[in-house]
Each structure stands twice: as structure tokens, then as C-alpha cells.
Amino acid sequence: MILVTGSTGLVGSHLLYKLASNNEKVRAIYRTEHKLANVRSVFATYTSNYESLFKTIEWVKADLLDIPSLSEAFIGVTHVYHCAAFVSFDPDKYQILRKTNIEGTANIVNLCISYAISKLCYVSSIATLGKTINNEDITEDTIWNPEDDNSVYAITKYGAEMEVWRATQEGLDVVIVNPGVILGAGIWHYGTGSLFKKAHKGLKYYTSGTIALIAIEDVVSIMITLINSDIINERFVLVAEHWTYKQFLQALSKSVHAKLPEKMASGWLLQLVWKLDWLKTKLTGKRRQLTRHLAISLSTETKYSSHKIKETLNYKFKPIDETIATIGDLYLK
């Protein structure tokens, strides 16, 4: 029996689709019923037989912070994919980020140890990797510096990784993947899917930085290969290609037959926008759209090396231009 956490998110739902399509015995954790619509939407993107495939999955309602309900989900499980996470760059969300990403992951790894799970695959992020000097490529060995100006999301995902590494010292076999920005279809109201929706409505600006991209199909395929391999206690950067934001946002717009953004948002404009966004949140309580760390990221050129996964699995990534075009077509449908 395979257990998947974060099953209603982009990675979790695509992973479930792949596992269920391969006739694997799968149990999936969900928190609220309405989020199950995400899974059905993803399944329906790829097959007309989505409802019967959906019903092959054993669904368990549980919360990462509710150990009794989590414990029941682990009965009879041999392998675990921990995809659940809270994603936010808003400093005001730091406590919920810590609770979900660090404490929640600690609960998962503790139960993996208690139930003698054969192997855990943890979905981390390139946000947990350190920074280099002289624009060198960032790798799995780039050292994290806690004194850097790290985002609250990066801090808590790094803390979650430390919980996973702790588990290796207690006998649990693990693999960690550190994907870049994951592109996938089926969930259009948040995450990268919402970018296609925004592009369809029309984008005016692009920024000066670069973005590290990978297709969801590659992430899921690599996760399954790693958990079924003899590879243990290793982590892998998953980035297919690096694009400028101009190239990326214009490709998004083209894929949904919308007008291309033609103006570059300068650094001072991004500074102004995130400050105004902060003020709007304080006055209205609405969710932050642009934080200081995100504004910095949008105008920064950073490169990551996926040499390790390419060499280890002899893996070839799906071209990003094909990925964007395919997702754009699916969005329009």
C-alpha cells in the first residue's frame, strides 16, 4: 500500500493519477471534501474515465497535525510520498508555515519510523538550497546559510528537510526531490495553473529575472523511479530549463492566444507594488499577491544544476516550450 499526502495539490493529484493508472494500491490523505474537486479536475484533464480511476483510491480524511487520524492512515502502508506543504511568502503566515511544513513533516517521519515504512519520498523545493557566488550553478551540495535573507517559505521547507534527514539517522530510507517551478494542468485557480488564467486575461509586464522550470510529468516520473530504486538518503535538484521571465510570460500568453506582455517592470516599480500590496492587506485583510522576497526573486538571475539526476537515472526532461503549449491548449479546452 502506497500513502500520498498533499493529494489534492498539483504534485499529489498528478502522482495519484500516475499511480492509479499503473494499478497501484494507493491511499490518499485529504483535509476537506471540496479540495477533492482538484483531483477530479486533474484526472478529467487526461482521461474520460476519471471517476472510476478516482474510486480506485482509498481516501482518508486526516490532518498533518492530527496524529490519531494520521496514524490510522499508516496502517498497512509500505511506501510514503509526502507532497503536502503550505506555500506562502507572506511573513504574517510564518506560524502556519512552521506548523504545516515543519511540525507536519515531523509527524509524518515519526509515523514512518513507528510503522517501519520501507521508504519515504519527500517533495521539497529549490528554495531550500543555498546561494552561490560568481553566478555559479546551485547544486544539491550548495550550503544553506541561515544568516541569509531567506523567505519564510524557504526557512520552513528547510526545517522540514532537517526532519527528514533526522529520520535517516533513525533508520528510515528516504529520497528528497527539490523541484523548481512546476508546470502542470488541471488546477487553474491557484499555483502555476493560475498563471495561464492570468495570461488569458492579459499581462502587461514582465520582469528582469530568470525562472527555473520543470514539467509535472517529469517530477512525478522521477519520484516514482526513485522510490522504487535502491537509491536512499539522497536528494536531487529537478530543473529542466531556465527561462527569462520575459520569455516565460510571453510563452504563457501565446499558449492561450492572448496579447504578449511588452513592458518590463523595473526594480523600483516592484518595490512600490509590494509595499502597496502590504498596505492593502493590512487595510482589507486580503491575501498578499507580492511580497518583498517574491519581488526580489522576480528580478534575480539564478541557475540550478540538475546534473545529478540526469546522470543517476540517465533522465531526459520534457522540453518546456512543449509543456507550456500543451498546458495552454488544455486550459483553453
Summary of the structure (lengths in Angstrom):
residues: 333
radius of gyration: 19.5
end to end distance: 34.9
largest distance: 55.3
contacts: 1086
relative contact order: 0.13
helix: 49%
strand: 16%
